[in-house]
């Protein structure tokens, strides 16, 4: 799994350990890159205003390589709009759950960072 796919793959591995022999995660989104205050704020806003989006970013924060960022922006299948607060809340909760789940993971997994 890559990025959000890495979070999805890790969560799946944690839920169905007996059926999966291993997992390779490429730069997975497993740990929030914001602090506890921001997580609490997004949680509260996600509960109160789940469909309200944040301000649209001037550049994708998912990749620091300008060439890759432009490729993502030009991709008609990439989501380049304002993410709803409810979605951000769900993603941060999933990341926190994955982070807490590391100690219980028995499926072998490899994390590759670039």
C-alpha positions in Angstrom: 0.0 0.0 0.0 1.2 3.5 -0.8 0.3 6.5 1.4 -3.4 6.2 2.2 -3.3 2.8 0.6 -0.6 1.9 3.2 -3.0 2.9 6.0 -5.7 0.8 4.4 -3.4 -2.2 3.9 -2.1 -2.0 7.5 -5.7 -1.7 8.9 -6.7 -4.7 6.8 -3.7 -6.7 8.0 -4.6 -5.9 11.6 -8.2 -7.0 11.2 -7.7 -10.3 9.3 -4.2 -11.4 10.6 -4.8 -15.1 10.0 -5.5 -14.6 6.3 -2.6 -12.4 5.4 1.0 -13.6 5.3 2.7 -10.2 5.1 2.4 -6.6 4.0 4.7 -4.1 2.2 3.9 -0.5 2.9 5.4 2.3 0.8 5.5 5.7 2.6 2.3 4.8 4.5 0.1 7.4 6.1 0.3 5.7 9.5 1.0 8.5 11.8 -0.5 12.0 11.9 1.9 14.8 11.1 0.0 17.3 13.2 0.0 17.7 16.9 -2.7 16.7 19.5 -4.3 20.2 19.5 -4.8 20.1 15.7 -6.2 16.6 16.0 -8.6 17.7 18.7 -9.6 20.8 16.6 -10.2 18.7 13.5 -12.2 16.2 15.6 -14.5 18.9 17.0 -14.9 20.6 13.6 -15.5 17.2 11.9 -18.3 16.5 14.4 -19.9 19.9 14.1 -19.3 20.6 10.4 -18.6 17.3 8.7 -19.2 18.4 5.1 -17.4 21.8 5.4 -14.1 21.8 3.6 -10.8 23.3 4.5 -9.3 26.0 2.4 -7.9 24.6 -0.8 -4.2 24.1 -0.6 -2.0 26.0 -3.1 0.2 23.0 -3.5 -0.2 19.3 -2.5 1.4 18.5 0.8 1.5 14.8 0.0 4.6 15.1 -2.1 7.5 17.5 -1.8 8.8 16.9 -5.4 7.4 19.7 -7.6 7.3 17.4 -10.6 5.2 14.8 -8.8 3.0 17.5 -7.3 2.2 18.9 -10.8 1.6 15.4 -12.1 -0.9 14.8 -9.2 -2.6 18.2 -9.9 -3.0 17.3 -13.6 -4.4 13.8 -13.0 -8.2 13.9 -13.5 -8.6 11.0 -11.1 -6.7 12.7 -8.2 -8.7 14.5 -5.5 -7.6 18.1 -5.7 -10.5 19.8 -3.9 -11.1 20.9 -0.4 -11.2 17.8 1.9 -14.4 17.8 4.2 -13.7 18.1 7.9 -15.5 14.8 8.5 -13.2 13.0 6.2 -10.1 14.5 7.8 -11.5 13.5 11.2 -12.0 9.9 10.0 -8.5 9.8 8.5 -6.8 11.1 11.7 -8.7 8.6 13.8 -7.6 5.8 11.5 -4.0 7.0 11.7 -4.2 7.1 15.5 -5.7 3.6 15.5 -3.0 2.3 13.3 -0.3 3.9 15.5 -1.8 2.3 18.6 -2.1 -1.0 16.7 1.6 -1.4 16.1 2.1 -3.3 19.4 -0.6 -5.9 18.5 0.5 -6.5 14.9 1.6 -10.1 14.5 1.6 -10.1 10.6 5.1 -9.4 9.3 5.2 -6.1 7.5 7.9 -3.9 5.8 7.7 -0.1 5.8 9.6 1.6 2.9 10.1 5.3 3.1 11.6 7.5 0.4 
